[in-house]
Amino acid sequence: AAKKAQRSKVTMAFQKGFGKGPLPMMSVTRMGIEVRTRGLLKSTEDLESMLEKLGAQIEKLREAPEGEGKEVAIADLDISQNRALTEDDFDRLFTFLGEQMVRVLRLRAFGNPTWDDAVCKRFAEYLETLTPDSAPQEIHLSDCSIQCEGFQAIVAACENLYPCPFGEKESTLYLRLESNYIKEETIQEQVDAGVVVAFQRGNTRSTGENGSKIDLVHFADRGFKQQGGDPPAPEDRPGPKPVNDPWRQQQQQQQQ
């Protein structure tokens, strides 16, 4: 009964609009569809419900008269801090995105302890099916369980994707991987090879003219901010970290 009630809350959140009360899980902006399911996907059923709603929204936009000839994009796909998602669940998501042939501009999947090297490799396979015109502009994977093999798989998949269109310009991938379990020397090898740029937030994004593919967030005082050793089991990880989200704060203020 509790599980059914939880899923009912998820379904209701999808149906809400921009009125008083909770923010909707899904909305459409001039940039594309925004999906906000941070911490809300408690089961495979919740994920499937989200994908069903997202698929219907994509189809609706494609069939709209004003959408004829235009590409549908997912401006922001936030599946962060969903600790219950499994490797198979992520595989369902990547398969769905591939079948829909829709561009995800920003993917936020930080704080998912089950996103490990195996998921990275499956994600890399999905990336390899894309072109620069359909590649993400940003990927946020901080505070997951990624190690060297997963990092290398993602880097290799980016070789033929970047620089990608970024407005009227071209840009490398903006990537966040802090608080994972990647050896700093492994990252440094890619920096030395010119593939990865040690990027500090606030700086101008790289254009890829020098052969770089990825702007990886770097901290002047803490380097790439990686954890030591192996990642603990997901059930042994602490709860979600508080996150400063200016967009969500702005929308919440508008709801009041």
ZANU-474501 format. One record per residue (C-alpha): residue number from 0; x, y, z; residue in three letters; chain. Coordinates in Angstrom, 2 decimals. Example, Ala and Ser with C-alpha at 12.3 -4.5 7.8 and 13.67 -1.06 7.14 Angstrom:
<sites>
site zase=0	u=12.30	v=-4.50	w=7.80	fitor=ALA	sevex=A;
site zase=1	u=13.67	v=-1.06	w=7.14	fitor=SER	sevex=A;
</sites>
This chain:
<sites>
site zase=0	u=0.00	v=0.00	w=0.00	fitor=ALA	sevex=A;
site zase=1	u=2.84	v=2.37	w=0.87	fitor=ALA	sevex=A;
site zase=2	u=4.52	v=1.65	w=-2.46	fitor=LYS	sevex=A;
site zase=3	u=1.29	v=2.34	w=-4.35	fitor=LYS	sevex=A;
site zase=4	u=0.85	v=5.60	w=-2.43	fitor=ALA	sevex=A;
site zase=5	u=4.38	v=6.67	w=-3.32	fitor=GLN	sevex=A;
site zase=6	u=3.81	v=5.96	w=-7.00	fitor=ARG	sevex=A;
site zase=7	u=0.54	v=7.87	w=-6.81	fitor=SER	sevex=A;
site zase=8	u=2.47	v=10.92	w=-5.57	fitor=LYS	sevex=A;
site zase=9	u=4.89	v=10.60	w=-8.48	fitor=VAL	sevex=A;
site zase=10	u=2.04	v=10.38	w=-11.00	fitor=THR	sevex=A;
site zase=11	u=0.27	v=13.37	w=-9.45	fitor=MET	sevex=A;
site zase=12	u=3.45	v=15.43	w=-9.63	fitor=ALA	sevex=A;
site zase=13	u=3.60	v=14.87	w=-13.38	fitor=PHE	sevex=A;
site zase=14	u=0.04	v=16.10	w=-13.76	fitor=GLN	sevex=A;
site zase=15	u=0.49	v=19.38	w=-11.89	fitor=LYS	sevex=A;
site zase=16	u=1.04	v=22.63	w=-13.72	fitor=GLY	sevex=A;
site zase=17	u=2.70	v=25.90	w=-12.74	fitor=PHE	sevex=A;
site zase=18	u=0.18	v=26.84	w=-10.10	fitor=GLY	sevex=A;
site zase=19	u=0.22	v=26.86	w=-6.35	fitor=LYS	sevex=A;
site zase=20	u=1.75	v=23.82	w=-4.71	fitor=GLY	sevex=A;
site zase=21	u=4.64	v=21.52	w=-5.65	fitor=PRO	sevex=A;
site zase=22	u=6.66	v=22.11	w=-8.79	fitor=LEU	sevex=A;
site zase=23	u=5.69	v=19.87	w=-11.71	fitor=PRO	sevex=A;
site zase=24	u=8.04	v=17.04	w=-12.59	fitor=MET	sevex=A;
site zase=25	u=7.85	v=17.99	w=-16.25	fitor=MET	sevex=A;
site zase=26	u=7.39	v=21.26	w=-18.12	fitor=SER	sevex=A;
site zase=27	u=8.12	v=22.72	w=-21.53	fitor=VAL	sevex=A;
site zase=28	u=10.24	v=25.85	w=-22.04	fitor=THR	sevex=A;
site zase=29	u=11.56	v=27.55	w=-25.15	fitor=ARG	sevex=A;
site zase=30	u=14.72	v=25.43	w=-24.78	fitor=MET	sevex=A;
site zase=31	u=12.82	v=22.15	w=-24.61	fitor=GLY	sevex=A;
site zase=32	u=11.38	v=19.73	w=-22.07	fitor=ILE	sevex=A;
site zase=33	u=12.57	v=19.94	w=-18.47	fitor=GLU	sevex=A;
site zase=34	u=12.30	v=16.82	w=-16.31	fitor=VAL	sevex=A;
site zase=35	u=12.84	v=17.16	w=-12.56	fitor=ARG	sevex=A;
site zase=36	u=12.80	v=13.82	w=-10.76	fitor=THR	sevex=A;
site zase=37	u=15.60	v=14.41	w=-8.27	fitor=ARG	sevex=A;
site zase=38	u=15.08	v=12.04	w=-5.35	fitor=GLY	sevex=A;
site zase=39	u=11.61	v=11.07	w=-6.54	fitor=LEU	sevex=A;
site zase=40	u=12.19	v=7.81	w=-8.42	fitor=LEU	sevex=A;
site zase=41	u=11.79	v=5.20	w=-5.70	fitor=LYS	sevex=A;
site zase=42	u=11.37	v=2.15	w=-7.93	fitor=SER	sevex=A;
site zase=43	u=11.53	v=0.77	w=-11.46	fitor=THR	sevex=A;
site zase=44	u=7.80	v=1.48	w=-11.70	fitor=GLU	sevex=A;
site zase=45	u=8.42	v=5.17	w=-11.00	fitor=ASP	sevex=A;
site zase=46	u=11.06	v=5.29	w=-13.73	fitor=LEU	sevex=A;
site zase=47	u=8.75	v=3.59	w=-16.21	fitor=GLU	sevex=A;
site zase=48	u=5.98	v=6.04	w=-15.34	fitor=SER	sevex=A;
site zase=49	u=8.34	v=8.95	w=-15.95	fitor=MET	sevex=A;
site zase=50	u=9.48	v=7.55	w=-19.31	fitor=LEU	sevex=A;
site zase=51	u=5.87	v=6.97	w=-20.36	fitor=GLU	sevex=A;
site zase=52	u=4.99	v=10.60	w=-19.59	fitor=LYS	sevex=A;
site zase=53	u=8.14	v=11.86	w=-21.26	fitor=LEU	sevex=A;
site zase=54	u=7.47	v=9.82	w=-24.39	fitor=GLY	sevex=A;
site zase=55	u=3.95	v=11.22	w=-24.59	fitor=ALA	sevex=A;
site zase=56	u=5.27	v=14.78	w=-24.23	fitor=GLN	sevex=A;
site zase=57	u=7.86	v=14.26	w=-26.96	fitor=ILE	sevex=A;
site zase=58	u=5.19	v=12.88	w=-29.30	fitor=GLU	sevex=A;
site zase=59	u=2.86	v=15.79	w=-28.49	fitor=LYS	sevex=A;
site zase=60	u=5.53	v=18.37	w=-29.35	fitor=LEU	sevex=A;
site zase=61	u=6.44	v=16.60	w=-32.57	fitor=ARG	sevex=A;
site zase=62	u=2.81	v=16.48	w=-33.69	fitor=GLU	sevex=A;
site zase=63	u=2.04	v=20.11	w=-32.81	fitor=ALA	sevex=A;
site zase=64	u=1.69	v=22.39	w=-35.89	fitor=PRO	sevex=A;
site zase=65	u=4.35	v=24.76	w=-34.57	fitor=GLU	sevex=A;
site zase=66	u=6.69	v=21.82	w=-33.98	fitor=GLY	sevex=A;
site zase=67	u=6.70	v=20.60	w=-37.57	fitor=GLU	sevex=A;
site zase=68	u=10.24	v=20.45	w=-38.89	fitor=GLY	sevex=A;
site zase=69	u=11.74	v=21.32	w=-35.50	fitor=LYS	sevex=A;
site zase=70	u=13.84	v=18.99	w=-33.38	fitor=GLU	sevex=A;
site zase=71	u=12.50	v=18.22	w=-29.91	fitor=VAL	sevex=A;
site zase=72	u=15.10	v=18.56	w=-27.16	fitor=ALA	sevex=A;
site zase=73	u=15.21	v=17.72	w=-23.47	fitor=ILE	sevex=A;
site zase=74	u=16.70	v=20.88	w=-22.03	fitor=ALA	sevex=A;
site zase=75	u=17.27	v=19.43	w=-18.57	fitor=ASP	sevex=A;
site zase=76	u=16.96	v=15.77	w=-17.54	fitor=LEU	sevex=A;
site zase=77	u=17.49	v=15.64	w=-13.79	fitor=ASP	sevex=A;
site zase=78	u=17.50	v=12.10	w=-12.38	fitor=ILE	sevex=A;
site zase=79	u=19.89	v=12.93	w=-9.54	fitor=SER	sevex=A;
site zase=80	u=19.88	v=11.42	w=-6.05	fitor=GLN	sevex=A;
site zase=81	u=17.68	v=8.46	w=-6.95	fitor=ASN	sevex=A;
site zase=82	u=19.39	v=5.80	w=-4.90	fitor=ARG	sevex=A;
site zase=83	u=16.92	v=3.04	w=-5.82	fitor=ALA	sevex=A;
site zase=84	u=17.77	v=3.05	w=-9.53	fitor=LEU	sevex=A;
site zase=85	u=19.54	v=-0.11	w=-10.73	fitor=THR	sevex=A;
site zase=86	u=21.88	v=-0.82	w=-13.64	fitor=GLU	sevex=A;
site zase=87	u=18.89	v=-2.19	w=-15.55	fitor=ASP	sevex=A;
site zase=88	u=16.95	v=1.02	w=-14.83	fitor=ASP	sevex=A;
site zase=89	u=19.72	v=3.17	w=-16.30	fitor=PHE	sevex=A;
site zase=90	u=19.81	v=0.82	w=-19.28	fitor=ASP	sevex=A;
site zase=91	u=16.07	v=1.39	w=-19.75	fitor=ARG	sevex=A;
site zase=92	u=16.68	v=5.13	w=-19.73	fitor=LEU	sevex=A;
site zase=93	u=19.51	v=5.02	w=-22.29	fitor=PHE	sevex=A;
site zase=94	u=17.50	v=2.70	w=-24.54	fitor=THR	sevex=A;
site zase=95	u=14.52	v=5.05	w=-24.34	fitor=PHE	sevex=A;
site zase=96	u=16.61	v=8.09	w=-25.26	fitor=LEU	sevex=A;
site zase=97	u=18.16	v=6.24	w=-28.18	fitor=GLY	sevex=A;
site zase=98	u=14.80	v=5.09	w=-29.50	fitor=GLU	sevex=A;
site zase=99	u=13.28	v=8.55	w=-29.17	fitor=GLN	sevex=A;
site zase=100	u=16.24	v=10.15	w=-30.99	fitor=MET	sevex=A;
site zase=101	u=15.89	v=13.25	w=-28.84	fitor=VAL	sevex=A;
site zase=102	u=18.79	v=15.45	w=-27.78	fitor=ARG	sevex=A;
site zase=103	u=19.45	v=15.89	w=-24.06	fitor=VAL	sevex=A;
site zase=104	u=21.15	v=19.24	w=-23.54	fitor=LEU	sevex=A;
site zase=105	u=21.86	v=18.78	w=-19.84	fitor=ARG	sevex=A;
site zase=106	u=21.92	v=15.44	w=-18.02	fitor=LEU	sevex=A;
site zase=107	u=22.06	v=15.60	w=-14.24	fitor=ARG	sevex=A;
site zase=108	u=22.57	v=12.24	w=-12.56	fitor=ALA	sevex=A;
site zase=109	u=24.73	v=13.17	w=-9.57	fitor=PHE	sevex=A;
site zase=110	u=24.32	v=11.53	w=-6.19	fitor=GLY	sevex=A;
site zase=111	u=23.38	v=8.12	w=-7.63	fitor=ASN	sevex=A;
site zase=112	u=25.58	v=5.56	w=-5.82	fitor=PRO	sevex=A;
site zase=113	u=24.45	v=2.81	w=-8.22	fitor=THR	sevex=A;
site zase=114	u=25.92	v=4.70	w=-11.21	fitor=TRP	sevex=A;
site zase=115	u=29.20	v=2.76	w=-11.38	fitor=ASP	sevex=A;
site zase=116	u=31.64	v=1.67	w=-14.09	fitor=ASP	sevex=A;
site zase=117	u=29.15	v=-0.81	w=-15.56	fitor=ALA	sevex=A;
site zase=118	u=26.59	v=1.98	w=-16.00	fitor=VAL	sevex=A;
site zase=119	u=29.31	v=4.24	w=-17.44	fitor=CYS	sevex=A;
site zase=120	u=30.10	v=1.65	w=-20.09	fitor=LYS	sevex=A;
site zase=121	u=26.44	v=1.34	w=-21.05	fitor=ARG	sevex=A;
site zase=122	u=26.17	v=5.13	w=-21.10	fitor=PHE	sevex=A;
site zase=123	u=29.24	v=5.30	w=-23.34	fitor=ALA	sevex=A;
site zase=124	u=27.55	v=2.89	w=-25.77	fitor=GLU	sevex=A;
site zase=125	u=24.59	v=5.26	w=-25.88	fitor=TYR	sevex=A;
site zase=126	u=26.87	v=8.27	w=-26.48	fitor=LEU	sevex=A;
site zase=127	u=28.55	v=6.46	w=-29.35	fitor=GLU	sevex=A;
site zase=128	u=25.22	v=6.33	w=-31.19	fitor=THR	sevex=A;
site zase=129	u=25.01	v=10.14	w=-31.20	fitor=LEU	sevex=A;
site zase=130	u=26.43	v=12.84	w=-33.45	fitor=THR	sevex=A;
site zase=131	u=27.78	v=16.28	w=-32.48	fitor=PRO	sevex=A;
site zase=132	u=24.35	v=17.74	w=-33.28	fitor=ASP	sevex=A;
site zase=133	u=22.65	v=15.38	w=-30.81	fitor=SER	sevex=A;
site zase=134	u=25.34	v=15.27	w=-28.09	fitor=ALA	sevex=A;
site zase=135	u=24.75	v=16.64	w=-24.57	fitor=PRO	sevex=A;
site zase=136	u=26.23	v=20.01	w=-23.68	fitor=GLN	sevex=A;
site zase=137	u=26.50	v=19.18	w=-19.98	fitor=GLU	sevex=A;
site zase=138	u=26.76	v=15.96	w=-17.96	fitor=ILE	sevex=A;
site zase=139	u=26.70	v=16.05	w=-14.15	fitor=HIS	sevex=A;
site zase=140	u=27.89	v=12.81	w=-12.50	fitor=LEU	sevex=A;
site zase=141	u=29.35	v=13.96	w=-9.20	fitor=SER	sevex=A;
site zase=142	u=29.02	v=11.81	w=-6.08	fitor=ASP	sevex=A;
site zase=143	u=28.46	v=8.51	w=-7.87	fitor=CYS	sevex=A;
site zase=144	u=30.58	v=5.32	w=-7.83	fitor=SER	sevex=A;
site zase=145	u=32.68	v=5.90	w=-10.94	fitor=ILE	sevex=A;
site zase=146	u=36.23	v=4.56	w=-11.11	fitor=GLN	sevex=A;
site zase=147	u=38.97	v=4.63	w=-13.74	fitor=CYS	sevex=A;
site zase=148	u=37.35	v=2.25	w=-16.25	fitor=GLU	sevex=A;
site zase=149	u=34.09	v=4.16	w=-16.26	fitor=GLY	sevex=A;
site zase=150	u=35.88	v=7.48	w=-16.67	fitor=PHE	sevex=A;
site zase=151	u=37.93	v=6.18	w=-19.57	fitor=GLN	sevex=A;
site zase=152	u=34.82	v=4.76	w=-21.26	fitor=ALA	sevex=A;
site zase=153	u=33.10	v=8.15	w=-21.17	fitor=ILE	sevex=A;
site zase=154	u=36.20	v=9.97	w=-22.43	fitor=VAL	sevex=A;
site zase=155	u=36.59	v=7.54	w=-25.33	fitor=ALA	sevex=A;
site zase=156	u=32.92	v=7.97	w=-26.29	fitor=ALA	sevex=A;
site zase=157	u=33.41	v=11.75	w=-26.48	fitor=CYS	sevex=A;
site zase=158	u=36.21	v=11.56	w=-29.05	fitor=GLU	sevex=A;
site zase=159	u=33.93	v=11.95	w=-32.09	fitor=ASN	sevex=A;
site zase=160	u=31.21	v=14.07	w=-30.45	fitor=LEU	sevex=A;
site zase=161	u=32.96	v=17.26	w=-29.41	fitor=TYR	sevex=A;
site zase=162	u=33.09	v=20.12	w=-29.95	fitor=PRO	sevex=A;
site zase=163	u=29.31	v=20.18	w=-30.38	fitor=CYS	sevex=A;
site zase=164	u=26.88	v=23.00	w=-31.25	fitor=PRO	sevex=A;
site zase=165	u=26.39	v=25.38	w=-28.31	fitor=PHE	sevex=A;
site zase=166	u=24.04	v=28.13	w=-29.38	fitor=GLY	sevex=A;
site zase=167	u=25.69	v=29.87	w=-32.30	fitor=GLU	sevex=A;
site zase=168	u=29.12	v=28.56	w=-31.32	fitor=LYS	sevex=A;
site zase=169	u=30.76	v=25.22	w=-30.63	fitor=GLU	sevex=A;
site zase=170	u=31.91	v=23.96	w=-27.27	fitor=SER	sevex=A;
site zase=171	u=33.43	v=20.99	w=-25.54	fitor=THR	sevex=A;
site zase=172	u=31.45	v=18.92	w=-23.02	fitor=LEU	sevex=A;
site zase=173	u=30.99	v=20.45	w=-19.56	fitor=TYR	sevex=A;
site zase=174	u=31.51	v=17.51	w=-17.20	fitor=LEU	sevex=A;
site zase=175	u=31.34	v=17.22	w=-13.42	fitor=ARG	sevex=A;
site zase=176	u=32.83	v=14.15	w=-11.75	fitor=LEU	sevex=A;
site zase=177	u=33.95	v=15.30	w=-8.32	fitor=GLU	sevex=A;
site zase=178	u=33.46	v=12.98	w=-5.32	fitor=SER	sevex=A;
site zase=179	u=33.89	v=9.83	w=-7.40	fitor=ASN	sevex=A;
site zase=180	u=36.66	v=7.23	w=-7.11	fitor=TYR	sevex=A;
site zase=181	u=38.86	v=7.97	w=-10.13	fitor=ILE	sevex=A;
site zase=182	u=42.61	v=8.11	w=-9.63	fitor=LYS	sevex=A;
site zase=183	u=43.84	v=11.66	w=-10.12	fitor=GLU	sevex=A;
site zase=184	u=46.74	v=10.39	w=-12.24	fitor=GLU	sevex=A;
site zase=185	u=44.28	v=8.73	w=-14.62	fitor=THR	sevex=A;
site zase=186	u=42.51	v=12.05	w=-15.12	fitor=ILE	sevex=A;
site zase=187	u=45.84	v=13.87	w=-15.44	fitor=GLN	sevex=A;
site zase=188	u=46.86	v=11.56	w=-18.28	fitor=GLU	sevex=A;
site zase=189	u=43.87	v=12.80	w=-20.29	fitor=GLN	sevex=A;
site zase=190	u=44.74	v=16.40	w=-19.40	fitor=VAL	sevex=A;
site zase=191	u=48.33	v=15.90	w=-20.55	fitor=ASP	sevex=A;
site zase=192	u=47.03	v=14.36	w=-23.78	fitor=ALA	sevex=A;
site zase=193	u=44.98	v=17.49	w=-24.43	fitor=GLY	sevex=A;
site zase=194	u=41.65	v=15.66	w=-24.41	fitor=VAL	sevex=A;
site zase=195	u=40.48	v=16.99	w=-21.04	fitor=VAL	sevex=A;
site zase=196	u=40.76	v=20.59	w=-19.83	fitor=VAL	sevex=A;
site zase=197	u=41.05	v=21.23	w=-16.08	fitor=ALA	sevex=A;
site zase=198	u=38.18	v=23.69	w=-16.01	fitor=PHE	sevex=A;
site zase=199	u=37.42	v=26.11	w=-13.20	fitor=GLN	sevex=A;
site zase=200	u=33.84	v=27.32	w=-12.96	fitor=ARG	sevex=A;
site zase=201	u=33.42	v=30.92	w=-14.03	fitor=GLY	sevex=A;
site zase=202	u=35.94	v=30.64	w=-16.83	fitor=ASN	sevex=A;
site zase=203	u=35.03	v=30.78	w=-20.52	fitor=THR	sevex=A;
site zase=204	u=34.11	v=27.38	w=-21.93	fitor=ARG	sevex=A;
site zase=205	u=36.60	v=25.73	w=-24.28	fitor=SER	sevex=A;
site zase=206	u=35.85	v=25.69	w=-28.01	fitor=THR	sevex=A;
site zase=207	u=37.82	v=22.54	w=-28.80	fitor=GLY	sevex=A;
site zase=208	u=40.03	v=24.31	w=-31.33	fitor=GLU	sevex=A;
site zase=209	u=43.10	v=22.82	w=-29.63	fitor=ASN	sevex=A;
site zase=210	u=41.70	v=19.28	w=-29.86	fitor=GLY	sevex=A;
site zase=211	u=40.16	v=19.19	w=-26.39	fitor=SER	sevex=A;
site zase=212	u=36.86	v=17.38	w=-25.92	fitor=LYS	sevex=A;
site zase=213	u=35.90	v=17.85	w=-22.27	fitor=ILE	sevex=A;
site zase=214	u=35.88	v=20.71	w=-19.75	fitor=ASP	sevex=A;
site zase=215	u=36.16	v=18.75	w=-16.49	fitor=LEU	sevex=A;
site zase=216	u=35.48	v=20.79	w=-13.37	fitor=VAL	sevex=A;
site zase=217	u=38.67	v=21.29	w=-11.36	fitor=HIS	sevex=A;
site zase=218	u=39.22	v=23.03	w=-8.03	fitor=PHE	sevex=A;
site zase=219	u=42.31	v=25.16	w=-7.45	fitor=ALA	sevex=A;
site zase=220	u=42.75	v=23.93	w=-3.88	fitor=ASP	sevex=A;
site zase=221	u=41.42	v=20.35	w=-4.20	fitor=ARG	sevex=A;
site zase=222	u=42.23	v=19.25	w=-7.74	fitor=GLY	sevex=A;
site zase=223	u=39.58	v=17.03	w=-9.30	fitor=PHE	sevex=A;
site zase=224	u=38.27	v=16.24	w=-5.79	fitor=LYS	sevex=A;
site zase=225	u=38.24	v=12.44	w=-6.00	fitor=GLN	sevex=A;
site zase=226	u=37.70	v=9.98	w=-3.16	fitor=GLN	sevex=A;
site zase=227	u=40.33	v=7.40	w=-2.28	fitor=GLY	sevex=A;
site zase=228	u=39.93	v=3.64	w=-2.49	fitor=GLY	sevex=A;
site zase=229	u=36.90	v=1.77	w=-3.78	fitor=ASP	sevex=A;
site zase=230	u=33.31	v=3.03	w=-3.54	fitor=PRO	sevex=A;
site zase=231	u=31.31	v=1.58	w=-0.65	fitor=PRO	sevex=A;
site zase=232	u=28.15	v=-0.40	w=-1.31	fitor=ALA	sevex=A;
site zase=233	u=25.22	v=1.89	w=-2.20	fitor=PRO	sevex=A;
site zase=234	u=23.39	v=0.96	w=1.00	fitor=GLU	sevex=A;
site zase=235	u=26.42	v=2.07	w=3.05	fitor=ASP	sevex=A;
site zase=236	u=26.61	v=5.53	w=1.46	fitor=ARG	sevex=A;
site zase=237	u=25.34	v=8.55	w=3.42	fitor=PRO	sevex=A;
site zase=238	u=22.12	v=10.23	w=2.40	fitor=GLY	sevex=A;
site zase=239	u=21.82	v=12.81	w=-0.39	fitor=PRO	sevex=A;
site zase=240	u=23.86	v=15.97	w=-0.06	fitor=LYS	sevex=A;
site zase=241	u=22.05	v=19.32	w=0.00	fitor=PRO	sevex=A;
site zase=242	u=22.32	v=21.02	w=-3.38	fitor=VAL	sevex=A;
site zase=243	u=22.08	v=24.70	w=-4.24	fitor=ASN	sevex=A;
site zase=244	u=19.72	v=24.91	w=-7.21	fitor=ASP	sevex=A;
site zase=245	u=19.04	v=28.56	w=-8.19	fitor=PRO	sevex=A;
site zase=246	u=16.48	v=27.53	w=-10.84	fitor=TRP	sevex=A;
site zase=247	u=14.43	v=25.51	w=-8.38	fitor=ARG	sevex=A;
site zase=248	u=14.63	v=28.25	w=-5.76	fitor=GLN	sevex=A;
site zase=249	u=13.36	v=30.78	w=-8.29	fitor=GLN	sevex=A;
site zase=250	u=10.45	v=28.56	w=-9.28	fitor=GLN	sevex=A;
site zase=251	u=9.56	v=27.90	w=-5.64	fitor=GLN	sevex=A;
site zase=252	u=9.45	v=31.64	w=-4.97	fitor=GLN	sevex=A;
site zase=253	u=7.07	v=32.07	w=-7.91	fitor=GLN	sevex=A;
site zase=254	u=4.85	v=29.37	w=-6.43	fitor=GLN	sevex=A;
site zase=255	u=4.43	v=31.27	w=-3.14	fitor=GLN	sevex=A;
</sites>
